[in-house]
């Protein structure tokens, strides 16, 4: 049995998936298996991976059983045999020390520890150009539930390595939460287990400007509403956290023209809504407001360029810590 199972869900990203897999193959810890779950059967992903000729790389076509990244990850987890489970999106890649440092941190941890968090470098991608955005360095260890509900614990799925029994215990990934599945899984883990941290940057996470699942407003609205409905009791226990999430949901409901739901969720806030949300409530009584608002919002979104895109773009090599550039050059 391998020590670590690396789970990589993919969809229409053959070259990026190959890069992700190759970043695992050059890890300093070589005791692993790679489980690639493919939701698309019309490209060369399988052929490219076969050319690696590495028996630790296992490719699976989901045959219509996937449909979302979270469901894909769960299908991969069913096939995984590792003591520790870690995740890598197919357009991201690992730095060479990730598996070694996180697995060693878990090896010496106690029975109350269920997962490890490492640092992640977030890269924005716009018009094919790369922009360094920020580094997410874990700031807490042990019981991190307070940090989570204070929204001070930023963590992507690529940041985590989870003990098999802990992931089984919390029930794996929740596809209902859509783009918020990272945060939802992290919450369930933090409520039941302690964590250890590895402060070094271990992965590069790419946030694309294309019509990805996480940027789709419908997916975000349905996912966030599903998340909050599933964990209703926590809305009362952690009101500040709940209000921040409800504000986010109300804005999505406003853009979607979901007037009734908008007012229902505003009434569930523990504090007084901000002036902007009050204006949304008032506007929601105007029939058809959303038909006028959507094209305006779409136009303004296209015109507005985020602050980070005003900086100079960088190369992939610029984003890699200098000590790993030579090792990673061949896979870029």
N, C-alpha and C positions, 0 to 999 in steps of 0.2 A: 504494500500500500504506500502511495506517495505521502509525503509530509503535508504538501500543500496542493490544493486544487485551485487553479486559476480559471475563472469563468468569464468568457467573452461572448456576449450577445452581439450579433451583427445583422445588418440589413443594407444591401446595396453599397457596400464599402470594401470591395475586394483588396485594393492596394493598401488602404489604411489598416484593414484587418491583418494583412500580412505583416505590416510594420509593428502592430501591437504584439502579435505572436512572437516575432523575432526579438522584441524587447524583453520578452520573458525568457527566451532561449539563452540570452547572454547574462542571466542573473548570476550573482556570486553563489547563491544557494541553488543547487541543481536537482534537489529532491522534490519534483513537482510533476503534475500533469496539467494539461491545458484542455479545457472543454469549450469548444466553439459551437454555439448554437446559431444556425442560420435561418432567418425568416424569409429568405429570398433564394429561389432556385434558378435564377436566370443569368448569373454571371460566373466569373472564373474563380470565386473564392475557394471552393473545394480543390480545384486543380492547383492553385498557387500554394496551398498548404501541403498538398501531397508532394510537391517538389522539394519541400524541406526535408523529407525522408527522416522524420523524427517520430519514433513510436510513442512519445509522450504527448503528441498533438492529436486530439480526437475531434473529428469534425462530425456534426450531426445536422442534417436538414430537418427542420421541424414539421414538415409536411402539413402545414396549415394549423398546427396545434399552438403556435406562438401568437403573434399579433401585437405584442407589446414587449418592451424591454424587460419589464418585471416578470411577465409570464415566461419569457425566454430564459431569464436567469433561474427561475424555479425549475424549468425543465432540465437545465444544465445541472443544477444542484442535485436533482434526482439521480444523475449519472455519476456524480463526483464521489471519490473515495478518500479524499484527503482528510487529515486530522484538522487542518485549518483551511478555511475557504476565503479566497479574496476575489475581487471583481475588477474587470478592466473593460471599459467601453471600447469598441473596435476602432474608434478614431483617436484614442488616447494611447499613451505608452508609458512604461515604467522606466525608472532609472535603475541601474544594475544592482543596487543594494537593497531594494524594497523588500523582497521576500526574506532575505537573511535577517534584516534588522527587526522586522515585525514578528517573524516566527520566533526569534530568540527572545524578544520581549514577552511573548506569550508563554514560551517554555518555562520561564522563571516566575511567572505570575501565579497567584493563588487561585483557589477554586471559585472565588467570587468574581473573578475577571472573566468576561465573556468575549471581549474584542479589543483590538488595538487600532489606534488612529495614527496615521502619519501625515506629514505635510504634503500639500498639493500646490503646484503652480498653475494658476488659471490663465489661459491664453484666449484672448478674443480673436475671432477670425472674421474679417469683413472684406468682401470683394477679393478673396483669395490672399489677403495680406494678414500677417500675424502681428498682434499687439500684446505686449506683456501687460497683464491687468493687475493681478496681485498674487501674493503667496498666502495660502491658508495654513497657518501653523497651529497645531493643537495647543490650546492654552490651559487645558484642565485634564486631570486624570482621576482615577478612583471613581467616586460617584459623580457623574457629570450631568445628572438630571436637572439640577438647578441651573447649570450653565446652559443646558439645552432650552429650558423654558424661559430663560432670560434672553434667548436668541443670541447668545455669545459663543455658541459652538457650531461653527461652520464646517461642514464635512460632506464630501461627495462619496459616492459608492466606491470610487477608486482609492479613497483614503483608508478604507477599512480592511482589516483581516479579522475574521470571526471564527471562533471555535465551532466545530461542527455541531456539538451538542447544544450550544447557545442558539445557533441559527434554527435548529430543529425545534427548540423550545419555544421561540417566539413566533414560529410559523412561517418563516421565509418572507418573500416579498409580497406586497399587497398591490395587485394590479388596479384596484379601484382608485388608488391615490394618484395614478397617472404620473405626471412630471414631478410630483412631490413624493415619489416612492422612496427616494434616498432619505429624506427627512423623516418620513413615517417609520421606516425600519430603524433608523438611528434612535428615534424616540422609544420604540418598544424595547430595544436593546438597553438603552440608558435607564429605563425604569426597572429593569430586572438584574442588570449586571454592571459591574465596574469595568473601567477601561484602563489600558496602559497607553502611553503616547510615545511616538517616535517623532522628534521635532524636525528631523531633516526632511527636505523635499524629496518625495519618493515617486511622484507621478506628475505628468503633464496632462492637464485636462483642457480640452479645446471646446470653446463655446462658439458655435457657428452662427452666422447671421441668416442662414437659409431657413426654409420652412421646416425646421426640425420639430419633433414631437413636443419638446419642452417649451418651444416658443409659440406653439399654437394656442390661441386664446380659448378655443372650445375645450381642448384637452386640459388646459390649466384650470378652467372654471369647473369642469366636471370632477377633475382630480382633487382640487382643493375642497369642494363641497363634500365629496365622498370621504375625504380625510376627516373633516370636522364632524360629519354625521356619525362616523364610525367611533369616534372618541368623544362623544358628547359629554360624559362626566368630567373630562379634563377641562372643558370650557369653564366650569365653575371652580375647579380647583386651582387653575392657573389663569386668572382673568386677563392679566396683561398680555400673556402669550396669545390667548384666545382673541382678544380685541385686535391685535396686530394682524392675525390671520383673517379675521372677519373683515377688516378694512380692505385687505387685499381682495377677498372674494367679492365684496360689494362693488368694487370698481369693475371687476370682470362681469358681474351681473348687470351693471348699468350699461356697459358697452353692448351687452347681448340683448338688451331690452327686456330683461327678466324682472319686471317691475314688482310683482307680488313677492317673489323670493328676496329681492333686494330689501324690501321693507321688513320682511320676516327676520332676516339676518341682522339688520340694524337694531331691531328690538332685542336681539340676544346679546348685544354688547353690554358689558358691565359699566363702562364709563360713558360720558356724554360724547356723542359723535362730533368729529371735527366739522368746521363750517363747510368744507368741501363735500362731505358726506351728506350734510343736511341739504345742500343744494341739489345733490343727486336725488335725494328722497323727493324733494319738491318737483324736480323735472320729471321724475318717474310717473307723475300723474298726468303728464301731457301725452295724449295718444300719438303714437308713431314717432316719438322723439328720437328713437334709436335709428330710424331710417335716414334721418338728417345727420345724426352724429357719426355714424360709422364711416362714411366717406371722408368726413372732415378729420376724424381721428386717424384714418389710414394716411391721408395726405400729410398731416402734421408729423406722424411717425416717420415717414419717408424723408421729410425735410430736416428733421432734427437728427444731428449726428452726435453720438455720445462723446463725452469728454476724452475718453481714452483713444478714440480714433483720430484726434487732433495731433497726437504724438506721432513720431516717425515709426513706420513699420519696421519689424526686425525679422531676421532669418531664424529658422529652426535652431541652428547652431547657437545663435545668440541666447536662446531660451534655456539652453542646457548648462548646468553648472560646469565650469571649466574642467574639473577633474574627470568628467565623463564624456567629453566631446569626442575624443578619439575612439572610444568604445562604441558610441552611438552613430558616428558618421556613416558607417556602412548600411544602416537600416533606414536612414532618413530619405 
